[in-house]
């Protein structure tokens, strides 16, 4: 049934545009809702929030893959493969928690500027872990990527050192997970697509976050109940936010599958800029010419990096 609907959408020429709209709205929506919950609503529990995301990803992944069969199920074939997936899930979990913690202290616009440095950390870890070297032009393109963030940091009115450190840590962990995945699941028999990997990683991450929440955020349930009585839509926002966390992963997989690498690169760069503009309009956080200039330099560096990677494969 799902497959027939997708085929009909393709015939009507609305499938790809619908995917892109879903991808943008899910990624930007979960980011803005995270900020809204963690800062504006005073729900300062990023570990519990991440646990809700992982729970939603585990349940919805099972429904999508096992029940609806949107993506073919790939089974774990050995204890060794499961151990590798577990390692990846902990790194993945750390990157999401770090990103959510940073949103408590940093505006979304600056968070996105720092997050744009992912290519720098990917190249760094690829060299440190697997001694993979790139062409000199690729490394040259990373200079404006890092330089732009340095400039943006100096011009950020809402700069917070702890939030900045957590954001850098989350970005580095995201890049490290990408490099580690390429190494650990490199054999043909162990490769998993991103949706099946999420199916196995999210329950492991959820289980790891339960004791972390109990130890580090012991008052979360009391505060959540209190905020739920104070704000009528608190429960609904958390539910939508958690569902969007899964939708962002699903739409990212489908856009990757049904568009070209170049299209994905252009859309990805534009998505960050759109998120920044919407967040500034919504939260009205102060911005400076220096901060905007720094972010622009970083984005241009990322664009140049992507183009260089494409040409010097």
Secondary structure, DSSP 8 states (H G I E B T S, - for coil): -HHHHHHHHHHHT-HHHHHHHHHHHHHHHHHHHHHIIIIIS----HHHHHHHHHHHHHHHHHIIIIIS-SS-------HHHHHHHHHHHHHHHHHHHHHHHHHHHS-HHHHHHHHTTHHHHHHHHHHHHH-----HHHHHHHHHHHHHHHHHHHT-TT--HHHHHHHHHHHHHHHHHHHHHHHHT-STTT---HHHHHHHHHHHHHHHHHHHHHHH-TTHHHHHHHHHHHSTTHHHHHHHHHHHHHHHHHHHHHHHHHS-HHHHHHHHHHHHHHHHHHHHHHH-----HHHHHHHHHHHHHHHHHHHHHHHT-
